[in-house]
């Protein structure tokens, strides 16, 4: 007997990082709701890759605004099967510490603070057996209008679903699940209240961690070097959206999960940089963990920001460590993602950022390079999502057996 094809809806789907993990574990997509047209194009391209028909894709990719009146009625017209699980997370800019620091009102007036209400509306309309709600760490402390938003979310979710509210339990690091990146995210898993024989705490305990920086029994965290060093070397301004490479054997366990056998690499195009930036990148990457203040001592002519206030404005992703958190801001400038190889003297390509996010090489990001960077930075790492999908499958199997009296 093969795996049962459990069905999911992905809300605020983005380019489909969370969905990718569920596809890979054999789940079936009923609907992706996403407001961004280019991300919707990426979702369609990926569904085609997984063999969905044109009519299934037409139904399943809904490029729309979750706050629009009448949305649920229109979703109903597209969904023709029961929903087993809803996944997704509202945009996080309003909860991120960076966003709050940059906004004079601490993002307290940002309407995105309350998009979780629309997530809950959809959740309570379809009443799936389980859900996953993903967001940034800042969700735990955000207080728009003086009220802690996390408390409201917990209260509202708890009316129809059993959840865990302990922040220590909810805060998960992608690096623990084989992603070459330190990326902490709040993951709220809910089980419908009538399914009272499943303890949600047990679900968290059963999510298997594959890597660790503390446990000698597990491999160390996957590093940036392990994740990207096999990609074609590029100088600034070089590369193509579709590049043929010699089919190669994966040099490590991580690459065996992301390399496809076609010998094609997508979205590996380097930004163009001026000579001053190239020199900055070259010197900083030669010294790995240098910051602007270190550069100032040897090359004051290359300093055009105050090192005291912009100390970490330039960051090299060190080859022997996991990457720093990939962010959507990458589309504005790549200075936080300087390539570790001084010979290349440049910032990350979209494909390198996607590798740090654990996207497979055959995943095509549509749109302009700016669109592509945004999609990568906003995504949930697929390897982390796949771990969730396979863990929740065991519980869905149990629910299925009990419903049949087995």
WOWO-V425242 format. One record per run of one state. SS is the DSSP state (H for helix, E for strand, L for the rest). FROM is the first residue (numbers start at 0). LEN is the number of residues. If there is no record, write none. Layout:
ss:SS from:FROM len:LEN
ss:SS from:FROM len:LEN
//
This chain:
ss:L from:0 len:6
ss:E from:6 len:5
ss:L from:11 len:5
ss:H from:16 len:8
ss:L from:24 len:3
ss:E from:27 len:7
ss:L from:34 len:2
ss:H from:36 len:13
ss:L from:49 len:4
ss:H from:53 len:7
ss:E from:60 len:3
ss:L from:63 len:7
ss:H from:70 len:8
ss:L from:78 len:6
ss:E from:84 len:4
ss:L from:88 len:8
ss:H from:96 len:6
ss:L from:102 len:8
ss:H from:110 len:16
ss:L from:126 len:3
ss:E from:129 len:7
ss:H from:136 len:4
ss:L from:140 len:3
ss:H from:143 len:3
ss:L from:146 len:2
ss:H from:148 len:9
ss:L from:157 len:3
ss:E from:160 len:2
ss:L from:162 len:4
ss:H from:166 len:4
ss:E from:170 len:3
ss:H from:173 len:4
ss:L from:177 len:3
ss:E from:180 len:1
ss:L from:181 len:2
ss:E from:183 len:9
ss:L from:192 len:7
ss:H from:199 len:7
ss:L from:206 len:4
ss:E from:210 len:1
ss:L from:211 len:7
ss:E from:218 len:1
ss:L from:219 len:4
ss:H from:223 len:5
ss:L from:228 len:10
ss:E from:238 len:6
ss:L from:244 len:8
ss:H from:252 len:6
ss:L from:258 len:5
ss:E from:263 len:6
ss:L from:269 len:5
ss:H from:274 len:12
ss:L from:286 len:5
ss:H from:291 len:7
ss:L from:298 len:1
ss:H from:299 len:3
ss:L from:302 len:13
ss:E from:315 len:1
ss:L from:316 len:6
ss:E from:322 len:1
ss:L from:323 len:4
ss:H from:327 len:4
ss:L from:331 len:6
ss:E from:337 len:1
ss:L from:338 len:8
ss:E from:346 len:1
ss:L from:347 len:2
ss:H from:349 len:7
ss:L from:356 len:12
ss:H from:368 len:10
ss:L from:378 len:3
ss:H from:381 len:22
ss:L from:403 len:3
//
